[in-house]
Amino acid sequence: MQSRPQSRPQSQPPPPHPRRFAWASRNFRIQTAATVISGLGNAGAPIATAFAVIGNGGSTTEVGYVTAARLLPTVLLLVIGGALADRLPRHHVMVAANLFSGLSQAVLAALVLGGHAQLWQLLVLSAAGGAGYALYAPAAEGMILKSVPQEHAARAFSVFRMGQNASQIGGAALGGALTAAVGPGWVLALDAVCFLIAAALRFFLEAEAAPVAAGTSMLRELREGWREFASRRWLWVVVLQFSVLVACVGAVESVYGPVVAKERLGGARDWGLAMAAYGVGLVVTGLLMVRWQPRRILLVGNWGVFLFGVPALALAMAAPLPVLAAAMFLSGVGVTVFGVNWMVALQQEIPAEMFSRVCAYDHLGSLSLAPLGIALAGPAADTLGLSGALWACALISLLLSAAVLLEPEVRRLARRTATDSPAAPATEPAPIP
């Protein structure tokens, strides 16, 4: 009997290839795009503001006062911004803050372009920009932390920071070039336009329910956020470190850097190139952090903090532009290494309904001394000399980076894996030798 030929099995279509960014939610994509756009303007605005003061005959001390005027309302209003972001839909808070910041920058640009900007006007409008940031920052951080699943957190935060930091390259270079070519007013106008575009994008974010139940008082919410913040030793120790560190770095980047660039280098153009090198360091390291997921997240993050003081060393030694650019590049590397690991730690350890309030206390503590430090940057340079003040900033940065490693929770805080129980402690029992 003749056997029938066996039919060939039909070939099955290959399974669909998963999209590379399938983990990126709509809110994540919109928030990242809006952050890149607003970052383009923000990167150039500090350069433009500093040279607007210098162009009007202002001194180093006055540059410090204008920068401090932006930071002071930020410090005073951050906790209010955090409570609002946990009480109201976060995208509404961000849109309102962006619109306010855009309008204040537009008024500042008009005054600078008209040649009528007086010191008190620069102070008031810089303060308005700081108030807008205080309302925006806690809502933005809460939104981005909640927009991705924890198993993809490191990858998502690396991509987000790459986009955020890539805008530093174009923004700083464009800001420095435009300031040198057509004056600071046009850079401030560009910043205003970027804020308005970012507000329009954030209007399309998907609405989320307010994390805090209606009927609770704002004072109670702030107390709950403070208890959450203060109960985690690793959190407040690092924030305490950054309260001094940010003041030193702010004085270097906002006051001493532009002054050194004007006196010893090529002015706004060269300082813009140095800031662009900082941005390159941010982006290149972001590519690394997409794949690198260290176990000890804060220990590794703090090794990046050691690089924060390198630009002050280069400026103190009157280094030429290539060396200064290399120092700024290394600083950018350190910022991204710390920043990605810090965001992973916050998402892993802080309850979602507390994100914005805890982030507000984080920002508040980190910026608390910045207005004073930047306001005193000019008097410190008058007393110690410009090089002496820069050496002091560099030394303080290095000492703080070493001191925070004395805290065991900073050394031990570990990344949770997919097999870890959510209730499992994230710190390991044995200290690192």
N, C-alpha and C positions, 0 to 999 in steps of 0.2 A: 504494500500500500504506500502510495506516495504521500509523504508528509507535506503539509502546507508550510510554505515559508513563513517564518516568524516575522511578524510586522516589527519594524523598528520603532523603538519608543520615540514619541514626538519630543523634540527638544524643547525644554522649558525656557521661557524667557528669563534672562538673568534678573536677579532681584534688583529693584531700583537702588541706585547708588545714593546713599544719604547725602543730603546737602551739607556742604562744609560748614555753613553757619546756621544749621538748623536750630541750634540752641539760642540763637539771637532773636528775642521777641521783638514785636513791632515797637514797643516802648523803648527797648534798648537801642534799636537802629535810629529812631527819631532823636532820642536824647543824645546819642553819640554824634549824629550829624549836626545838631544844633550846637553842641559843645565845641565842635571843630570850628564852626562859623563864628561864634562869639569869641573863641580863643584867638582867631586871626586879628581881631581888633584889640583885644585885651593885651596881647603880647607887645604891640607897638605903643599902646597908650601910656605906660609908665615912662618910656623913653621920651615920648613927645611932651608929656607933662613936665618932666625934669628940664628939658631944653627950653620949654616955654618960660619957666621960671628964670633959667640962666640967661635966656635971650632978652628978658626984661631987666637985666642987671641984677638979678637976685643972687644971693650968696649961697654957699653950701648949707648954711643953717636954714635958709628959707626953703631950699629944696627939701630938707628934712621935715620942716613944718608942714609943707603941702602933702608930703607922703604920709606923715603921721595923721593929718586931718582926715585922710581916707580910712585909716585903720581904726581910729577912735570910735566912730559910730558902729563899725563892724563889731568891735569887741562889746560895746554896750547893748547891741540889739540881737546878737546871735542867739541867745537863749529864747528870746521872743520868737525869732524866726523858726527855731526848732519846735517850739510848742505849736505854732501855727501850722507847720508842715505835718505834724502828727494829728492835728485837729481838722484841717481842711484838706480837700483834694490837692495833692502835691503839685499837679501840673497847673492848677489855677494860681498857686503861690508863685511858681516860677515865671509864668507869663506876666503877672503883674510886676514882679521884680525886674524882669528884663525890660519891660516898657518904661518903668521909672528910670532905670539906668541909662537906657537909650536917650530919653529926653534930656536928662541932666548932662550927658556927654555932648548932645547937640547944642545945648546952650553954651557949654564951655568952648566948643569948637567955634561957634559964632563969635564969641568974645575974643578968642585968640586970633582968628582970621581978621577981625576988624581992628586989631591992634589996641584994643581998649581993656584988656584983661588986667585987673589990679590984683594985688596979693590977696585981699580979703575975698574976692570973687573966686580965685583959684582954691582958696581954703574951703569956702562954702560948697562949691560944686564937687570938689574932691570928697568932702564929707557925704554929699548926696550919693555919690557912687559907692561909697563904703556902706551906706545904709541899704542900698539895693542889693549888694552882695550878701549882707547879713540875712536878708529875707530869702535870698535865692539858694545859698549854699546848703543849708540843712535839708531843704526839700529835694534838691538835685541829688545829694548823696543818698538819701533815703530811696529815691526813685531808682537809681542805678543799682543799688544793692539788692532791691527787691525784683528787678527785672530779669534776673538770670537764675537758673537752678544752681544749688551749691556745688554739684559735681562738676560744673563747668565754670566755676567762679574765677579760678586763676586765669583761664584762657580769656574769659569775657573781660575781666578787669585789665588784662594786658592789652587786648584790642582797644578797649575804651581809652586807656591811657596813651596808646600809640596815636590814636586819632586826636586826642586832646593835645598831646605833646607835639605832633607833627605840625599843628597850627602855630606852635611856638617858633618853628623854623621860619616858615613863611611870614608870620606876623612880625617877628623881631627884625628879620632882614628887611622886610618891606617898610616897617615903621622907621628903622634907622635910615634907610635910603630916602624915604619921603620927607622925613624931618630935615635931612641935609639938603634935599633938592628943592622942596617947595615950602618947608616950614612945618611946625608941629600942628598947626590948626587943621590941616587936611588929614593928618593921622587921627586926630580926635574925632573928626567928622566920619571917617571910616569906621571907627569904633562904635559910634552911634548907630550907623546903618547896620552893622553886624548884630548889635543887640536887638534891633527891630526885626531883622530876619529870623533870628533865633527865637524870638517871642512868637512869631507867626508859625514856625515849625512846631514849637511846643504846644501850641493851641490844639494840634491834632493828636496829642498823646491820648491813649485810652484812659478814661477816667477810672480811678480806683476809689473804693470806699475809704472814708477817713479812718485811719487806724485807731483813733481814740473814740470811745463811745460818747455820744452826745450827752450833755448834762453834767459832765465833770468840769471842775474849775481849772483854769489855766495854771493857777498856783499849785494845785494838787498834781497836775501833770508834770510841772517843772520839778517838784519834789521827787516824784517817781523816777524821772529821768536822772536826777542827781544821785539817788540811791543806786540805780543801776550802774552809773558811771563810777561812783566811789567804791563800790563793792569789788571792783576788779583792779587789783594792784598793778598788773602789767599795763593796764590802760592809763591810769593816772600817772604812773611813773614816766612813761614815754611822753605823755602830754606835758608834764612838768619839764622834761628835758627840752621839748620843742618850744616852750614858752621863752626860754633864753636863746635857743638856737635860731628861731625865726627872727628875733630882734637883731641878732648879729648878721644873719644872711640878708635880711631886709636892708640894713644899713649899707652893706657892701653893694648890693645890686641896685638899690634905688638912689643912693646918695654918693658913695665913694666911687663906684664904677663910672658913672657919667662924668664926675669931676676929673678923675684920672684920665679918662678918654679925651676930655677936652684939653687938659694940660700937657699930656705926654704922648697921646696917640693922635688919631685922625678925627676926633670928635664923634658926632652921632653915628656916622657911617661905621667906624671901627667898633663902637660899642654894640651896634646892631649886629655886626658880624660875630662878635663874641657871644651875644645872646643866641644867635642862630646856631652856633656850635653847641651851646647848652641844649638847644632843642634837638640837634642831631643825636646827642647822647641819650636823651629821653627816648627817642624813637627806636634807635638801634637796640637799646636794652629792652624795650617793649617786645621786639621780635624774639629775643632770648627768653623773656618771661612767659611767652605763650606756651613754651614746652618745658621750661625748667620749673619744677614744683618742689622746692626744698621742704623737708619735713619740719625743721625748726624755723617757723615763719618769722618770728620776731628777731631771733638771733641773726639770721641771714639778713633780714631787713636792716638791722642796726649796723651791720658791716658797711652797708651803703651809706649810712649817715656819716661815717668817717670821711667820706669824699666831699661833704658839704663845704668844708673850710678851705678846700684847695684853691678856689678863685681868689680868696682873700690873701693867701700866700703869694700867688702870682702877682697880684696888684701891689702888695707890699714890697716885693723885690723888683718892681718896675720892669716886669718881664715884657718882651716885645709881643706884638699881636699874635703870632703863631703859638707862643707858649701860653698866653692868656686864653686863646681859643681852646687849646688842649685841656687847660684847667677847667674851663667851663664845660667842656665835653664830659670830663670825669665827674663833675658835679651832677650833670644830667643823668649819668649812669647811676649814681648813688640815689638820686631822687626816685627813679623808677623802681630800682630794687626795693627800696623801702616802701614806696607807695603801693605797689601791687600786693606785697605781703601784708601791709597794714589793712588794706581793703578786704583781703581774704580773712584776716583775723576778726575784723568787725562783723562781717557777714556770718562767720561761723559761730561767734560767741554772743552776739547781741540779739535779743528777740526782735522780730520784724516790727512789732508795734512800737518799739522804743528807738528804732533806727535814727530818726531825725533828731530826737532830743539828745541822744547820746552823741551823735555827730556834732550837734550844736555845742555841747560842753567840750568836745574834742577841739573844735575850731576856736572856741572861746579861750580855753587854756593855752592853746598853741599861739594865739595872737595877743594874749593879754599884755605882754610886755613890749610888743612890737611898736605901738605908737610912741612909748617913752624912749625905747632904744633908738628909733629913727629920728625922733625930735632931738635927742642928745647927740646924734652922730656929728653934727656940725661943731658944737662945743667940744666934743671929745677930740675931733681933729685939730681944733684950735689949741687944745691943751697938750695933746700927745704928739701932734704933727700927723699929717695924713698917713704916713707909713706906720707910725706907732699905733694909730687907731686900727689900721688893717691887721697888724701883727696881733693886737689884742683880740680882734674878732676871730682870727684863725686859731689862736691858742685856746680860746674858750670853746670853740666848736669841737676841737679834738678832745679836750678834757671831758666835755659832756658826753661825747660818743663813748668814751671809755667808762665813765661813771655809771651809765645806765645798765651796763652788763653786770654790775654787782647785784642786780635784782634777779633772784632765781626764776621768777615767773616769766621774765623776759627771755631768759636763756632756754626755758623748757617748753614754752607754749608750742604745741605741735599741731600740724595739719591733720584734720580728720580724713580718713579714707572712706570709700564706699562701704567697707565692712565694719566700720566703727559704729557703735550705737550712738544715737544722738545724745543720750544721757551720759556717755562715757566722758571722763575728764580729759581735757585737751592738754593737760600738763603731765609730763612723765615723771616718775618718782625720783629718778637718779639725775643729779646735775651733770652737766657736761664737764669733763675734766679740762 
